[in-house]
Amino acid sequence: MTGTSHTRWAALLAAHAAVWYVLGLYQPSPAAPQAGQLPFANAVQQRQEMIQELKEISNQLKQQNALLRSGELRVIVRQAPPP
C-alpha cells in the first residue's frame, strides 16, 4: 500500500468514528412528547375550559353592568406627578 492509500483509509476511519460519536450524543429534546403522553391536547377538555372561562367573564360583565347602572360607582381621577 502506498502512503496515499494509508491516508485515505485513516481519513475514512476518522470520518466514520466522528459520525458515530455525533450520533452517540443525540438525545430527544424536551420539546418531544413524553412517553405515554399524547402529542396534542384533548380538544373536548379545552372546549369545556373555554366555555367555563367565558361563563365567568359573562358573570363579571353582568356584575360590572349592574354596578354602572346603579349609579353607586365612584371614580376618583388624580393627576400624575410631573416626571
Contacts in CASP RR format, 6 or more apart in sequence:
PFRMAT RR
TARGET T0000
AUTHOR 0000-0000-0000
METHOD contacts of the structure
MODEL  1
MTGTSHTRWAALLAAHAAVWYVLGLYQPSPAAPQAGQLPFANAVQQRQEM
IQELKEISNQLKQQNALLRSGELRVIVRQAPPP
33 39 0 8 1.000
67 73 0 8 1.000
END
